[in-house]
Amino acid sequence: MNFLKNIYIWTLKKAEHKNAKWYLSLISFAESSFFPIPPDILLIPMALASKTKALVYAFICTLSSVLGLSLIHISEPTRPY
């Protein structure tokens, strides 16, 4: 449980970083495949800090998540049904 708390605190610190958009993209990409913490804990503070850029942040988050999921889908072998 301590491991997840440390990841949570690390993610919140990245919301204040000057490259927060890149961290949001990376976390969203990773969360769609293997990362246990959702990007919402980074997206919400960023959106509240700059309400004019909230839709841009949401778009970055969504696009990165779709790209991450697409990569996983493409890399999985096809299973016959």
Stockholm file with secondary structure:
# STOCKHOLM 1.0

chainA/1-81         MNFLKNIYIWTLKKAEHKNAKWYLSLISFAESSFFPIPPDILLIPMALASKTKALVYAFICTLSSVLGLSLIHISEPTRPY
#=GR chainA/1-81 SS CHHHHHHHHHHHHHTTSTTHHHHHHHHHHHHTTTCSSCTHHHHHHHHHHCGGGHHHHHHHHHHHHHHHHHHHHHHSCCCCC
#=GC SS_cons        CHHHHHHHHHHHHHTTSTTHHHHHHHHHHHHTTTCSSCTHHHHHHHHHHCGGGHHHHHHHHHHHHHHHHHHHHHHSCCCCC
//
